[in-house]
Amino acid sequence: MTRIGGILVCLVIVGLDVGAAILGIQAEVSQNQVKHMKLWLFECREPSQDAFRLGLGAAAILVIAHVLINLVGGCLCICSQDEFQRSSSTKQISMVCLVLTWIVFAVGFGALVIGTMSNSKSRSSCGFTHHHYLSIGGISCFLHALFCVSYYVSATAAKDEAAK
């Protein structure tokens, strides 16, 4: 039964992250369909309400997936470098995956928020071109899914190893 529950958790996390990725990439497509004028490095464009909604949805789903994996994955506390080096390889892999999950989350969430805010209704802007923040956030969601599943599997294995 535990194995089925673990597979279900992994499928839910991957589903949420893939959904967030698709919304982020769709937001980029929607943003690119808005009228804009580009002159060398500067660009003037109207905000896209569809891109705003899609980007906001992608960011929210990414947060839900991240909170869920941290709640379900549990806490494997390592407080010092000596403790890290003395711990089992499974626990070390789990901690590395957890740190990578947080890094990818920060990059993806940040990119989605920047891309979403550039499409806010009050932001009709002229300035330097925006560098595909929404699609970067969407791609980061795929990486987040990969590291979340790796973290969950290794954390579960570390807990089982400690219980023996």
C-alpha positions, -999 to 999 in steps of 0.1 A, spaced: 0 0 0 29 24 8 43 18 -27 10 28 -43 8 59 -21 43 69 -32 35 64 -68 3 85 -64 23 113 -47 48 113 -75 21 114 -102 3 143 -84 35 163 -81 45 157 -117 9 165 -129 10 198 -110 44 207 -123 36 198 -159 4 218 -156 23 248 -143 48 244 -171 22 243 -198 5 274 -183 38 293 -182 46 284 -218 11 293 -229 14 326 -211 46 333 -231 27 325 -264 -2 348 -253 23 376 -244 39 374 -278 6 378 -296 1 413 -282 8 443 -303 43 457 -297 68 479 -314 105 471 -312 133 495 -319 168 481 -315 170 471 -277 139 490 -267 104 477 -269 70 492 -263 40 469 -258 6 466 -243 1 441 -214 -17 408 -221 -45 400 -197 -44 363 -209 -7 361 -202 -12 377 -168 -39 351 -159 -19 321 -172 13 332 -155 -5 338 -122 -20 303 -125 13 287 -133 30 304 -103 2 293 -80 3 257 -92 41 257 -88 37 269 -52 11 242 -44 34 215 -58 64 228 -38 45 230 -6 30 196 -11 63 178 -18 79 195 13 50 183 35 49 148 21 86 144 18 91 151 55 121 166 72 155 149 72 175 173 93 212 176 88 227 205 108 264 204 100 288 194 73 302 167 96 268 152 101 262 154 63 295 135 57 287 108 83 251 102 70 242 75 46 245 81 9 207 79 6 203 107 31 230 127 13 212 123 -21 179 133 -4 194 165 10 211 174 -24 177 168 -41 159 190 -15 184 219 -20 181 216 -58 143 215 -55 144 248 -36 169 264 -61 148 254 -91 116 266 -73 132 300 -66 143 304 -102 110 292 -117 88 311 -93 108 343 -97 107 341 -135 70 334 -135 63 364 -112 85 388 -132 68 376 -164 34 379 -149 39 413 -134 52 426 -168 17 418 -181 -2 435 -153 -30 458 -164 -12 489 -150 20 482 -168 19 495 -203 57 499 -207 85 509 -229 120 498 -221 145 470 -226 130 438 -241 118 412 -217 138 380 -220 111 352 -221 106 350 -183 74 331 -186 89 303 -208 119 302 -185 95 297 -156 76 271 -175 108 251 -183 118 254 -146 86 237 -137 96 206 -156 130 206 -137 111 211 -105 91 179 -112 123 160 -118 139 171 -86 107 167 -65 103 131 -75 140 124 -69 137 140 -35 106 121 -26 120 87 -36 154 93 -18 137 108 13 114 78 15 143 54 10 163 73 37 134 70 62 130 33 55 168 28 59 167 46 93 138 26 105 157 -7 100 
